[in-house]
Amino acid sequence: MTTVQNNNSGLAKRFLVVGCGSIGQRHISNLSAAKVNDVIAFDIRADRRNDVSSALGIETVGTMDEAWRCEPDVVVITVPTSLHIPVALEAASRGCHLFIEKPLSHCWDGVNCLLDRVSQRKLVTLVGCNMRFHPGLATVKRLLTEQKVGRVIAARVEVGQYLPDWHPWEDYRQSYSARSDLGGGVILDAIHEIDYIRWLLGEVSGAICLAGKLSGLEIETEDTAAILIRFENGAIGEVHLDYVQRAYSRTCQIVGEEGTLHWDYILGQVRCYSARTRQWQVFSNPAEWNPNQMYVDEMQHFLGCLDGEQSSALDIFEAARVLQIALAAKQSARQPRWIDLGSENWNRNPTS
């Protein structure tokens, strides 16, 4: 096997993609487009390995022992959520830099060990929350930084889509989303919203949640969640997540003392209302923008982090904090109560 130097680094890096489902194949394709040519892929399913080999021309292996013998420098983890930490721990012990699909994990087991291992080895990490690379949310972040709506009082974010429509080519009842043993459920699946509301408004001090399987979907995980969040700056956040809506919806509304921001994923625009001018200003997505561009930009960012040119937008330490909020929401839904998540209580420990 020949190691090929990619155009984004002074040093050659061998990438191992663990998991050849839809998101794994997307990342492989985007790595190839970025001229990263030394990529190996692993999956236990022969059909997925064949798809990757034939469509993308990538060498594949059928066991992790074979994968480790290839001595990768970087591991991209796209297996079901419950397998993220075991694979990441092994990769980190071998000195591999890590790209881990969201969420970081489905529980806290092994997280502290991974944080320690990454810190000791000084590894580059990125947890894949691609919504941070959406032009609309980037615009919202910029407008907030510019204080366009004044001090933020409240935010409301929501996402909903009928689970069987996610991957219509497969039985949704067998997907990781439907199975608690694989780390499914809408709270972890839609952790993007928890991540980006924290990215926009700052650290979270506490949360309470109502959630459950409320629909007729044949799944064993929660399909609907309503999370109420308090931020350390005093603002209030409402997060609605569901697997039920037949018409896909994803929006964010931020209420400030001097105006309002509203982002709509489907419309592809951000609207900003100014109390001073009493007018709305509209910011649209770039012409011909398509959703894969988020993943392209995300992977380019990761390559920049590997080269030392950029700082990780969401390293595993930040992703662990987001995971703690999601796990607190799940815990609150089981035993309804307010959970204190103040930064002084964080200290890299799970909720009790």
C-alpha positions as CSV (number, residue, x, y, z in Angstrom):
1,M,0.0,0.0,0.0
2,T,1.4,3.4,-1.0
3,T,1.0,6.4,1.3
4,V,-0.1,9.4,-0.7
5,Q,0.5,12.9,0.5
6,N,-2.7,15.0,0.5
7,N,-2.8,18.6,-0.7
8,N,-3.8,19.9,2.7
9,S,-0.8,18.8,4.6
10,G,3.0,18.9,4.6
11,L,2.9,15.4,6.0
12,A,1.2,12.3,4.5
13,K,-1.7,11.0,6.6
14,R,-3.5,7.7,6.2
15,F,-7.2,7.8,7.0
16,L,-9.3,4.9,8.3
17,V,-13.0,5.3,8.0
18,V,-14.8,3.0,10.4
19,G,-18.3,2.4,9.1
20,C,-19.5,2.5,5.5
21,G,-23.1,3.5,5.9
22,S,-24.5,6.7,4.3
23,I,-22.5,9.1,6.4
24,G,-19.3,7.1,6.1
25,Q,-19.7,7.0,2.4
26,R,-20.3,10.8,2.3
27,H,-17.1,11.5,4.3
28,I,-15.1,9.1,2.0
29,S,-16.4,10.9,-1.0
30,N,-15.6,14.3,0.5
31,L,-12.1,13.2,1.5
32,S,-11.5,12.1,-2.1
33,A,-12.8,15.4,-3.4
34,A,-10.3,17.1,-1.0
35,K,-7.5,15.1,-2.7
36,V,-7.0,12.9,0.4
37,N,-6.1,9.7,-1.5
38,D,-4.8,7.4,1.2
39,V,-8.1,6.2,2.7
40,I,-9.1,2.7,3.9
41,A,-12.6,1.8,5.0
42,F,-13.9,-0.8,7.4
43,D,-17.4,-2.3,7.7
44,I,-18.6,-5.6,8.9
45,R,-21.2,-5.7,6.1
46,A,-19.8,-7.0,2.8
47,D,-22.4,-5.2,0.8
48,R,-21.3,-1.8,2.1
49,R,-17.7,-2.6,1.5
50,N,-18.5,-3.6,-2.0
51,D,-20.4,-0.3,-2.5
52,V,-17.5,1.7,-1.3
53,S,-15.0,-0.2,-3.4
54,S,-17.0,-0.1,-6.6
55,A,-18.4,3.5,-6.3
56,L,-15.5,5.2,-4.7
57,G,-12.5,3.1,-5.5
58,I,-11.4,2.8,-1.8
59,E,-9.6,-0.2,-0.3
60,T,-11.8,-1.9,2.3
61,V,-11.2,-4.4,5.1
62,G,-13.6,-6.7,6.9
63,T,-12.1,-6.8,10.4
64,M,-10.7,-4.2,12.7
65,D,-7.5,-6.3,13.1
66,E,-6.9,-5.7,9.4
67,A,-7.7,-2.1,9.8
68,W,-5.2,-1.5,12.6
69,R,-2.5,-3.4,10.7
70,C,-2.8,-0.6,8.0
71,E,-1.4,1.8,10.7
72,P,-3.8,4.7,10.1
73,D,-2.8,8.2,11.3
74,V,-6.4,9.5,11.4
75,V,-9.6,7.6,12.2
76,V,-13.1,8.8,11.1
77,I,-15.7,7.0,13.2
78,T,-19.2,6.6,11.7
79,V,-20.5,3.5,13.3
80,P,-23.6,3.4,15.6
81,T,-23.4,5.7,18.5
82,S,-22.9,3.0,21.1
83,L,-19.6,1.9,19.4
84,H,-18.0,5.4,19.2
85,I,-16.1,5.3,22.5
86,P,-14.7,1.7,22.2
87,V,-13.4,2.5,18.7
88,A,-12.1,5.9,19.7
89,L,-10.3,4.6,22.7
90,E,-8.4,2.0,20.6
91,A,-7.6,4.6,18.0
92,A,-6.4,7.1,20.6
93,S,-4.2,4.5,22.2
94,R,-2.5,4.1,18.9
95,G,-1.9,7.8,18.5
96,C,-4.6,8.4,15.9
97,H,-6.3,11.7,15.5
98,L,-10.1,11.5,15.6
99,F,-13.1,12.6,13.7
100,I,-16.2,11.2,15.5
101,E,-19.7,11.6,14.1
102,K,-22.2,13.1,16.6
103,P,-23.0,12.4,19.3
104,L,-19.8,11.6,21.1
105,S,-21.5,8.7,22.8
106,H,-24.8,7.3,24.1
107,C,-23.7,7.2,27.7
108,W,-20.8,8.4,29.9
109,D,-19.0,5.1,30.1
110,G,-15.4,5.5,28.9
111,V,-15.7,9.2,28.1
112,N,-13.4,10.4,30.9
113,C,-10.8,7.8,29.8
114,L,-11.0,9.0,26.2
115,L,-10.6,12.7,27.3
116,D,-7.5,11.7,29.3
117,R,-6.0,9.7,26.5
118,V,-6.6,12.4,23.9
119,S,-5.1,15.0,26.3
120,Q,-2.0,12.9,27.1
121,R,-1.4,12.1,23.4
122,K,-2.2,15.7,22.3
123,L,-4.5,14.4,19.5
124,V,-6.5,16.5,17.2
125,T,-10.2,15.8,17.5
126,L,-13.5,17.0,15.9
127,V,-17.0,15.7,16.6
128,G,-19.1,16.0,13.5
129,C,-21.9,18.5,14.2
130,N,-22.3,19.7,10.6
131,M,-25.0,22.3,11.4
132,R,-22.2,24.5,12.7
133,F,-21.1,24.8,9.1
134,H,-24.5,25.8,7.8
135,P,-24.4,29.3,6.3
136,G,-27.7,30.3,7.9
137,L,-26.5,29.5,11.4
138,A,-23.2,31.1,10.7
139,T,-25.1,34.2,9.8
140,V,-27.1,34.0,13.1
141,K,-23.9,33.6,15.0
142,R,-22.4,36.7,13.3
143,L,-25.4,38.8,13.9
144,L,-25.4,37.8,17.6
145,T,-21.7,38.7,17.8
146,E,-22.5,42.1,16.3
147,Q,-25.3,42.6,18.9
148,K,-27.9,43.2,16.2
149,V,-30.8,42.2,18.5
150,G,-29.3,43.4,21.8
151,R,-29.2,41.3,24.9
152,V,-30.7,37.8,24.2
153,I,-33.6,36.9,26.4
154,A,-34.9,33.7,24.9
155,A,-34.4,31.2,22.0
156,R,-36.6,28.5,20.5
157,V,-35.1,25.8,18.3
158,E,-36.9,22.8,16.7
159,V,-36.4,20.0,14.3
160,G,-38.8,17.3,13.2
161,Q,-38.9,14.7,10.5
162,Y,-40.8,11.4,10.1
163,L,-38.2,8.7,11.0
164,P,-39.1,6.3,8.1
165,D,-38.3,9.1,5.7
166,W,-34.7,9.5,6.9
167,H,-33.4,6.5,5.0
168,P,-36.3,5.2,2.9
169,W,-34.1,2.5,1.4
170,E,-33.9,0.6,4.7
171,D,-36.3,-0.6,7.5
172,Y,-36.4,2.2,10.0
173,R,-37.2,-0.3,12.8
174,Q,-33.7,-1.8,12.3
175,S,-31.9,1.5,12.3
176,Y,-29.8,2.7,15.2
177,S,-32.3,5.5,15.7
178,A,-35.0,2.9,16.7
179,R,-32.8,0.9,19.0
180,S,-31.7,1.8,22.5
181,D,-28.8,-0.7,22.5
182,L,-27.2,1.2,19.6
183,G,-27.7,4.7,21.2
184,G,-30.8,5.8,19.3
185,G,-33.5,8.2,20.3
186,V,-34.3,11.7,19.1
187,I,-32.4,13.4,21.9
188,L,-29.1,12.0,20.8
189,D,-30.0,11.8,17.2
190,A,-30.9,15.5,17.1
191,I,-28.1,16.7,19.4
192,H,-27.3,19.3,16.7
193,E,-29.9,21.5,18.2
194,I,-28.5,21.2,21.7
195,D,-25.0,21.9,20.4
196,Y,-25.8,24.9,18.3
197,I,-28.1,26.6,20.8
198,R,-25.2,26.4,23.3
199,W,-22.8,27.6,20.5
200,L,-25.1,30.6,19.9
201,L,-26.1,31.5,23.5
202,G,-23.3,30.3,25.7
203,E,-22.9,27.8,28.6
204,V,-25.9,26.0,30.0
205,S,-26.6,26.1,33.7
206,G,-29.5,23.7,33.9
207,A,-32.2,21.8,32.1
208,I,-35.5,19.9,32.5
209,C,-37.1,17.7,29.9
210,L,-40.3,15.8,28.9
211,A,-39.8,13.0,26.4
212,G,-41.1,9.7,25.4
213,K,-42.3,7.4,22.6
214,L,-45.6,9.1,21.9
215,S,-46.4,8.1,18.3
216,G,-47.2,4.8,16.7
217,L,-43.7,4.3,15.3
218,E,-42.3,0.8,16.0
219,I,-39.3,1.9,17.9
220,E,-38.0,1.4,21.5
221,T,-36.5,4.9,21.9
222,E,-38.1,8.3,22.5
223,D,-39.6,10.0,19.4
224,T,-40.4,13.3,20.9
225,A,-38.7,15.6,23.4
226,A,-39.2,19.1,24.8
227,I,-36.2,20.5,26.7
228,L,-36.2,23.7,28.7
229,I,-32.7,25.2,29.2
230,R,-31.4,28.0,31.3
231,F,-28.1,29.6,30.2
232,E,-25.5,31.0,32.5
233,N,-26.2,34.5,31.1
234,G,-29.8,34.2,32.2
235,A,-31.4,33.5,28.8
236,I,-34.0,30.7,28.4
237,G,-33.9,28.2,25.6
238,E,-36.6,25.8,24.4
239,V,-35.6,22.8,22.3
240,H,-38.2,20.7,20.5
241,L,-37.1,17.4,18.8
242,D,-39.2,14.8,17.1
243,Y,-39.2,11.8,14.7
244,V,-42.9,12.4,13.9
245,Q,-43.4,15.4,11.7
246,R,-44.4,14.4,8.1
247,A,-43.1,17.7,6.7
248,Y,-39.5,18.2,7.6
249,S,-39.0,21.3,9.7
250,R,-36.0,23.0,11.2
251,T,-36.0,26.5,12.6
252,C,-34.4,28.8,15.2
253,Q,-35.8,31.9,16.7
254,I,-33.9,34.2,19.0
255,V,-35.5,37.0,20.9
256,G,-33.4,40.0,22.0
257,E,-34.2,43.2,23.7
258,E,-33.6,45.1,20.4
259,G,-34.8,42.7,17.8
260,T,-35.5,39.2,16.7
261,L,-33.6,36.6,14.6
262,H,-35.4,33.8,12.7
263,W,-33.7,31.1,10.7
264,D,-35.6,28.6,8.5
265,Y,-33.6,25.7,7.1
266,I,-36.3,24.9,4.4
267,L,-36.6,28.5,3.2
268,G,-32.8,28.9,3.3
269,Q,-32.8,32.3,4.9
270,V,-32.3,34.3,8.1
271,R,-34.5,37.2,8.9
272,C,-33.4,39.9,11.3
273,Y,-35.9,42.4,12.8
274,S,-34.6,45.6,14.1
275,A,-36.6,47.5,16.8
276,R,-34.8,50.7,15.8
277,T,-35.8,50.6,12.1
278,R,-38.9,48.5,12.5
279,Q,-37.9,46.5,9.4
280,W,-36.8,43.0,8.6
281,Q,-33.5,42.3,6.8
282,V,-33.2,39.0,4.9
283,F,-30.0,37.0,4.5
284,S,-30.3,34.0,2.1
285,N,-28.1,31.0,1.5
286,P,-25.4,31.4,-1.2
287,A,-26.7,30.7,-4.7
288,E,-26.6,27.0,-5.6
289,W,-25.7,26.0,-2.1
290,N,-26.5,22.4,-1.3
291,P,-26.5,20.5,2.0
292,N,-23.4,18.5,1.2
293,Q,-21.5,21.7,1.4
294,M,-21.8,21.6,5.2
295,Y,-20.0,18.2,5.2
296,V,-17.4,19.4,2.7
297,D,-16.7,22.5,4.8
298,E,-16.6,20.4,8.0
299,M,-14.1,18.0,6.5
300,Q,-12.0,20.9,5.2
301,H,-12.0,22.3,8.7
302,F,-10.8,19.0,10.1
303,L,-8.0,18.9,7.6
304,G,-7.0,22.4,8.6
305,C,-7.0,21.3,12.2
306,L,-4.7,18.4,11.4
307,D,-2.4,20.8,9.7
308,G,-2.4,23.1,12.7
309,E,-4.0,25.9,10.7
310,Q,-7.3,26.0,12.6
311,S,-8.6,25.2,16.1
312,S,-11.3,22.5,16.3
313,A,-14.8,23.9,16.2
314,L,-16.0,21.1,18.4
315,D,-13.3,19.0,20.0
316,I,-14.2,16.1,22.2
317,F,-13.9,18.2,25.3
318,E,-16.6,20.6,24.1
319,A,-18.6,17.6,22.7
320,A,-18.5,15.9,26.0
321,R,-20.1,19.0,27.6
322,V,-22.9,18.8,24.9
323,L,-23.3,15.1,25.6
324,Q,-23.7,15.9,29.3
325,I,-26.6,18.2,28.5
326,A,-28.2,15.6,26.3
327,L,-27.8,12.9,29.0
328,A,-29.2,15.3,31.6
329,A,-32.3,15.8,29.4
330,K,-32.7,12.0,29.1
331,Q,-32.3,11.6,32.8
332,S,-34.8,14.4,33.5
333,A,-37.3,12.7,31.2
334,R,-37.1,9.5,33.2
335,Q,-37.3,11.2,36.6
336,P,-38.8,14.6,36.0
337,R,-36.7,17.2,37.8
338,W,-34.5,20.2,37.2
339,I,-30.9,19.2,36.7
340,D,-28.1,21.6,37.6
341,L,-25.5,21.8,34.9
342,G,-23.6,24.9,36.0
343,S,-20.0,25.0,34.8
344,E,-18.8,24.8,38.4
345,N,-20.6,21.4,38.6
346,W,-19.2,20.2,35.2
347,N,-15.7,19.0,36.1
348,R,-15.9,16.3,33.5
349,N,-18.4,14.2,35.5
350,P,-21.8,12.8,34.3
351,T,-25.0,13.8,35.8
352,S,-26.0,11.9,38.9
